[in-house]
Amino acid sequence: MNDAVSLPALYRLLTFLSPAFPIGAFTYSHGLEQVIDRGGVADAGDLQAWLEDILRFGAGRSDAILLKETFQAAGRGDGETVQELRELALALQPSKERHLESIAQGTAFLQAVTRSWMPTSDTPASGLLAGVAATDAGDNREPWPYPVVLGLVCAAHDLPEAAALTSFLHAFTANLISVAVRVVPLGQSDGQKVLAALEPVIAATAEEAATCGLDDLGTSTFLADIASMAHETQYSRLFRS
């Protein structure tokens, strides 16, 4: 795996995974709002433990594997496998709100890339992305889960796989920390301490995902899945998931 990141690739990764990229990530809590409401996460230590489990054993790991598998299939120009990964990622969502969280962000990401960031290179991956973009503009628009479409776009822009995985997991973690900063509430400094403490966890999860295949997909974060289901009927809430 090539770990080198050119300045143009770094620029695109910073853009695609920035909180300012218009996918509405700030409106989703991955069920964390419900956990906080029930007292399961009350301070920085609770948050760190919760997020470490999500990264190692939950959607962090599984979504990273899906991103990597899509990245490699797109690089080969294997559109059939990319479509199969799209369907698999949709089927793996454990609740209605987690399904919404993935496809709403994926749809918004695809639209933003189509309007402003289509690659100019002529590669198998860029050809696949152009085909997806053309379909997305028509009447038969398909839902695209976020990690799958992100993997496709990263391959189309020829971004390094390792950097894409790490950037994705960092953005995912930082967004959930932002949820806790607002809802627990935590101070900004505590939020940054949690993010710093999770750096080796993110690195290890990215490294593991790079060596895993589809047979390794699976989660064991049942409380997080149940929280996302319970959030659907939570009386007072700020987030969509």
C-alpha positions as CSV (number, residue, x, y, z in Angstrom):
1,M,0.0,0.0,0.0
2,N,1.3,3.4,-0.9
3,D,1.2,5.6,2.1
4,A,2.5,8.8,0.4
5,V,0.0,11.6,0.1
6,S,0.6,14.3,-2.5
7,L,-0.4,17.8,-1.9
8,P,-3.3,17.7,-4.4
9,A,-4.5,14.4,-2.8
10,L,-4.3,15.9,0.7
11,Y,-6.2,18.9,-0.5
12,R,-9.1,16.7,-1.8
13,L,-9.1,14.6,1.4
14,L,-9.3,17.6,3.6
15,T,-12.1,18.9,1.5
16,F,-14.1,15.7,1.2
17,L,-13.9,14.9,4.9
18,S,-14.2,18.4,6.2
19,P,-17.2,19.3,8.5
20,A,-17.9,22.1,6.0
21,F,-18.5,19.6,3.1
22,P,-22.2,19.7,2.5
23,I,-23.4,16.3,3.6
24,G,-25.2,17.4,6.9
25,A,-23.0,15.2,9.1
26,F,-23.6,17.5,12.1
27,T,-27.3,16.5,12.1
28,Y,-26.6,12.8,12.9
29,S,-25.5,11.3,16.3
30,H,-25.3,7.6,15.4
31,G,-27.6,7.0,18.4
32,L,-25.3,8.8,20.8
33,E,-27.9,11.4,21.7
34,Q,-30.1,8.6,23.1
35,V,-27.2,7.2,25.1
36,I,-26.4,10.6,26.6
37,D,-30.1,11.2,27.4
38,R,-30.2,7.8,29.3
39,G,-27.0,8.6,31.2
40,G,-24.8,6.1,29.4
41,V,-22.3,8.8,28.4
42,A,-21.9,11.5,31.0
43,D,-18.2,12.6,30.8
44,A,-15.1,12.4,28.6
45,G,-14.1,9.0,29.9
46,D,-17.5,7.5,29.1
47,L,-17.3,9.1,25.6
48,Q,-13.9,7.7,24.9
49,A,-14.9,4.2,25.9
50,W,-18.1,4.3,23.9
51,L,-16.3,5.6,20.7
52,E,-13.5,3.1,21.0
53,D,-16.0,0.3,20.9
54,I,-17.8,1.8,17.9
55,L,-14.5,2.1,16.1
56,R,-13.1,-1.3,17.0
57,F,-16.3,-3.4,16.9
58,G,-19.0,-1.3,15.3
59,A,-19.8,0.8,12.3
60,G,-16.4,2.4,12.3
61,R,-14.7,-0.9,11.4
62,S,-17.4,-2.2,9.1
63,D,-17.8,1.0,7.2
64,A,-14.0,1.2,6.8
65,I,-14.0,-2.3,5.3
66,L,-16.8,-1.3,2.9
67,L,-14.9,1.8,1.9
68,K,-11.7,-0.2,1.2
69,E,-13.6,-2.9,-0.8
70,T,-15.3,-0.3,-2.9
71,F,-12.0,1.6,-3.4
72,Q,-10.3,-1.5,-4.7
73,A,-13.2,-2.7,-6.9
74,A,-13.6,0.8,-8.4
75,G,-9.8,0.9,-9.1
76,R,-10.3,-2.3,-11.1
77,G,-13.2,-0.8,-13.0
78,D,-15.5,-3.5,-11.5
79,G,-18.8,-1.8,-11.5
80,E,-20.8,-5.0,-10.7
81,T,-18.9,-5.4,-7.4
82,V,-19.4,-1.7,-6.6
83,Q,-23.1,-2.2,-7.1
84,E,-23.1,-5.3,-4.9
85,L,-21.3,-3.4,-2.2
86,R,-23.9,-0.6,-2.4
87,E,-26.7,-3.2,-1.8
88,L,-24.7,-4.9,1.0
89,A,-24.1,-1.7,2.8
90,L,-27.7,-0.8,2.7
91,A,-28.7,-4.2,4.0
92,L,-26.3,-4.0,6.9
93,Q,-27.9,-1.0,8.5
94,P,-29.4,-2.0,11.9
95,S,-32.2,0.6,12.2
96,K,-34.3,3.0,10.2
97,E,-32.3,6.0,11.4
98,R,-28.9,4.4,10.7
99,H,-30.2,3.7,7.2
100,L,-31.2,7.3,6.8
101,E,-27.8,8.5,8.3
102,S,-25.9,6.5,5.7
103,I,-27.9,7.2,2.6
104,A,-28.7,10.8,3.3
105,Q,-25.0,11.6,3.7
106,G,-24.1,9.4,0.8
107,T,-26.6,11.1,-1.5
108,A,-25.5,14.6,-0.4
109,F,-21.8,13.6,-0.9
110,L,-22.4,12.3,-4.4
111,Q,-24.4,15.4,-5.4
112,A,-21.7,17.7,-4.0
113,V,-18.9,15.8,-5.9
114,T,-21.0,15.7,-9.1
115,R,-21.5,19.5,-9.1
116,S,-18.1,20.6,-8.1
117,W,-15.5,17.8,-7.8
118,M,-15.7,15.4,-10.8
119,P,-12.2,14.0,-11.6
120,T,-10.6,15.0,-14.9
121,S,-8.5,11.9,-15.3
122,D,-9.4,9.0,-17.6
123,T,-9.3,5.9,-15.3
124,P,-11.6,3.0,-14.7
125,A,-12.7,4.5,-11.4
126,S,-13.5,7.9,-12.8
127,G,-15.5,6.2,-15.6
128,L,-17.5,4.4,-13.0
129,L,-18.1,7.6,-11.0
130,A,-19.2,9.3,-14.2
131,G,-21.7,6.6,-14.9
132,V,-23.1,6.8,-11.3
133,A,-23.3,10.6,-11.6
134,A,-25.3,10.3,-14.8
135,T,-27.7,7.8,-13.2
136,D,-28.1,10.0,-10.1
137,A,-29.1,12.9,-12.3
138,G,-32.0,11.0,-13.9
139,D,-35.3,9.7,-12.7
140,N,-34.0,6.3,-11.5
141,R,-31.9,7.7,-8.6
142,E,-30.5,5.0,-6.4
143,P,-29.6,5.3,-2.7
144,W,-25.9,5.3,-2.1
145,P,-24.5,4.5,1.4
146,Y,-21.9,6.9,2.5
147,P,-18.8,4.7,2.9
148,V,-19.4,3.1,-0.5
149,V,-19.8,6.3,-2.5
150,L,-16.8,7.8,-0.5
151,G,-14.7,4.8,-1.6
152,L,-15.7,5.2,-5.2
153,V,-14.9,8.9,-5.2
154,C,-11.6,8.4,-3.5
155,A,-10.6,5.8,-6.1
156,A,-11.8,8.1,-8.9
157,H,-9.6,10.9,-7.6
158,D,-6.7,8.5,-7.2
159,L,-6.3,9.2,-3.4
160,P,-4.2,6.9,-1.3
161,E,-6.2,4.1,0.3
162,A,-4.6,4.3,3.7
163,A,-5.0,8.1,3.9
164,A,-8.7,7.7,2.8
165,L,-9.4,5.2,5.6
166,T,-7.7,7.2,8.3
167,S,-9.4,10.4,7.2
168,F,-12.8,8.8,7.1
169,L,-12.5,7.3,10.6
170,H,-11.1,10.6,11.9
171,A,-14.1,12.6,10.5
172,F,-16.6,10.0,11.8
173,T,-15.1,10.2,15.3
174,A,-14.7,14.0,15.3
175,N,-18.4,14.4,14.4
176,L,-19.6,12.1,17.3
177,I,-17.3,14.0,19.7
178,S,-18.9,17.2,18.5
179,V,-22.3,15.7,19.4
180,A,-21.2,15.0,22.9
181,V,-19.6,18.4,23.3
182,R,-23.0,19.9,22.5
183,V,-25.3,17.5,24.4
184,V,-23.5,16.2,27.5
185,P,-22.2,18.9,27.4
186,L,-18.4,18.6,27.4
187,G,-15.9,21.4,27.1
188,Q,-14.0,21.8,23.8
189,S,-10.8,20.8,25.6
190,D,-12.3,17.6,26.8
191,G,-13.5,16.8,23.3
192,Q,-10.0,17.3,21.9
193,K,-8.5,15.1,24.6
194,V,-10.8,12.3,23.6
195,L,-9.9,12.8,19.9
196,A,-6.2,12.7,20.8
197,A,-6.6,9.6,23.0
198,L,-8.4,7.8,20.1
199,E,-5.6,8.5,17.6
200,P,-4.0,5.0,18.0
201,V,-7.5,3.4,17.9
202,I,-8.3,5.1,14.6
203,A,-4.9,4.1,13.2
204,A,-5.3,0.5,14.3
205,T,-8.8,0.3,12.9
206,A,-7.7,1.7,9.5
207,E,-4.8,-0.7,9.4
208,E,-7.1,-3.7,10.3
209,A,-9.7,-2.7,7.7
210,A,-7.0,-2.6,5.0
211,T,-6.3,-6.3,5.6
212,C,-9.9,-7.4,6.0
213,G,-12.4,-8.7,3.4
214,L,-16.1,-9.1,3.2
215,D,-16.0,-12.3,5.3
216,D,-14.7,-10.1,8.2
217,L,-17.7,-7.8,8.1
218,G,-19.8,-7.7,11.3
219,T,-20.4,-5.8,14.4
220,S,-20.9,-6.6,18.1
221,T,-22.1,-3.2,19.4
222,F,-25.6,-4.2,20.3
223,L,-26.2,-1.3,22.7
224,A,-25.4,1.2,20.0
225,D,-27.8,-0.5,17.6
226,I,-30.5,-0.5,20.3
227,A,-29.8,3.1,21.0
228,S,-30.4,4.0,17.4
229,M,-33.7,2.2,17.4
230,A,-34.8,3.8,20.7
231,H,-33.8,7.3,19.3
232,E,-36.6,7.0,16.8
233,T,-39.2,7.6,19.6
234,Q,-37.2,9.8,21.8
235,Y,-39.4,12.7,22.9
236,S,-36.9,15.6,22.7
237,R,-34.0,15.4,20.3
238,L,-31.6,17.6,18.3
239,F,-30.3,15.0,15.8
240,R,-31.8,12.8,13.1
241,S,-30.2,9.6,14.4
